[in-house]
Structure formats: C-alpha cells, structure tokens
Amino acid sequence: MAHDIAYVRKEMQAQQPAPEKEGNFVHWLRGNLFATPKDAFLTILAIIFLIWAVPPMVNWLFLDAAWTGTDRTACATLAQGGIRPDGWSGACWAFIGAKFDQILFGRYPDSELWRPILVAIVFTLLLIPMLMPKAPHKGWNAFALFIALPIVSFFLLYGGFGLRIVDTSDWGGLMVTLILSYFAIAVSLPLGIILALGRRSKMPVIRTLSIMFIEVVRGVPLITILFMASVMLPLFLPEGMTINKFLRAIVGVSLFISAYMAETIRGGLQAMPKGQFEGAASLGLGYWQTMRLIILPQAIKLVIPAIVNQFISIFKDTSLVSIIGMFDLLGIIKFNFTDSSWASPVTPITGLIFAGFVFFIFCFGMSRYSSFMERHLDTGHRH
C-alpha cells in the first residue's frame, strides 16, 4: 500500500539572494547607528555636535597653541603684554613644559631626580608581569612588588645609607598621586577581604568590631579623615613623638578605601550560592581552605568592576590631600598658577586640561585592564 508522504518537497525552492556580509561597513552602520528612526536621529544629532565642537577644540588645543616660550609673554596677547596678536586664544603648553619637572616630582631636588625615576622604572618592570596572567613566578613577583619595593623605595626616595635626605614635604606632583594610590590599592584589597570575612563571622566580637569599623569610616568623609590624621592625631601622641604627615595621609586614605572595599567584597560573598559552601564541606575543607580555594576566587571575580571602580575613585580622591598642605598632581599644577611669570588668561585652563588628561589616562587604563580580566576570568560562561 502506497503512502502519501506530504512533508517531502516536490519542487525546488526559489533561489534566495545572498546574505549580506556582517563585516560589511554599510551593514555595521545600519545595525549600530541607523537601525531605527530614533537611532538615526540621535546619530545625526551627535554628528552635528561633533562637527560643531571638534574643529574649534583642535584649533585651541593644538593648531593655535603656544608650544614654546620662557615666560607669560608666549601665552599673552599684545594688549596683555605678550607677543600674541590681539584676539588670540590657544593652549599654553609652554607653561606645562616649563613646569614639567614640578608636575612630576614636586619640589624634589633636581640633582636627586634619578631616585624617583629609578623607582618608577623598577615599579613598571615589576607591575607589567604582575598584570600578565600567563607570566610565571607570580609569588616572587608579588613579593618584590608589594613587600621589597616599598621598603627599597622608601630609602631611595627619602634618603639614608649615604643618600641625601629629602623630606616628604618636598615630594609632590604625580609622584605623590601614584604613591598614595599604590598604597591605598595594595592595602585596601587584603584589608577589605579581612573586614568582609569579619563582618560575616559567627564570632560576635569579630563581627561587631568589623561592623563598627566599616560603618564609622563609611560615615565620615575622606576630607574629615585626612584633617583628623593631620591635625587631631598629633594632639593625642606623647610629647616629642611625631608621625610623618605623608605617612598619616597614606594610612588615612588606605583605611578609608578599605571600609568601602569590605562592602564590595561582602557583596561578592553574598552572591555565592550555598552549594559552593556545602560542596567544600563535603570535601572536608576547613573554613580558611574553603575561603581561599573555593569562595574568594569566585566572589572576587564577580565584583571586579566594583573593585576597579573603587581603585579609580581613590586615584582621583588623592587630590584631597591638598587640604593638609600636600601637593599632588592637581595641587602642584594649581600652585603654579600663582607664578606671576606665567600668569595669563589661558594658563589655568591649560593646566587643568593637562591634569584631567593625565587622570583620564590612568583611569582609562585601569578600566580597560578590568575589562580584559573580566574576559580572561569568564571561563564559566564560555561556549
């Protein structure tokens, strides 16, 4: 008996047009900029804004800028006592060039600049392999970067053992910004993990102390902590005993960011499913083995964006040390605005643009590395 097989095609389907290549530029434009009428409107609006804003900005920053000069006359018009024609306006990069050493190192003696430069080179050589996931000998690398380098750097920068003493009051510029950020980042992450574990501890004393520290520090502005560390703390010290102001600022900033870091890490710990704890217990792992081998690696991976956000935040907040008489990158640039030999209408805005550009480079670098690490560690969701 013959059966009618209805699902078998009896006629060939008509030939379809070839699919449009996804890599085609026109396809990319349609998919990303002109997919809908609203997207097209916003894209055209953005293009109009760029045409309106970018050319004048390029002219002011680069084409009409004063690149060389020995004093304010290079950045002032004839009516202002300078050499530029009346009506001129452009960036005063000659000011940045003249103050470049101060912007980098503050009032560090010129004859001793080889010392912070040497520290910067060693720091870079140790940091690069630490940031590369496949670089070998991570343990030794971490020991050299976080233990040996701070000790050696202190004697190199401050002096001693035959080197000229350079007081921390002479440090400044980008050097202070990087040192404060380095210690705040290096201290806040491990201390934040300890505080987060302490807050989740079943021991009432440990849990209470951790909660008190986190809530008290989080409830006080960083400015207040720096002010107390600089002004109030010496009042409680024994007579004749002093603590270096720069060290007090490092401790204050590190403790402040540690409290926020603890809450970030605690968020990652709370996101861990209960099965991870039960699986570790079924393997006979103790508390610290469970945390070190199972829980913390996953919890930290979950909160990498928030951790980097804290790092970026503290890098920018180092500018607040100016209230205790220290000059970071922004502080030293603003301090040089008072130099009458470079006083001109365009000097302040040029200095602030340069400071913003330096902050952006570092913050953008941290952000991109965070994205790289998220992709590198996202092994559980790869198909």
Disulfide bonds with the S-S distance in Angstrom:
Cys75-Cys92 1.87
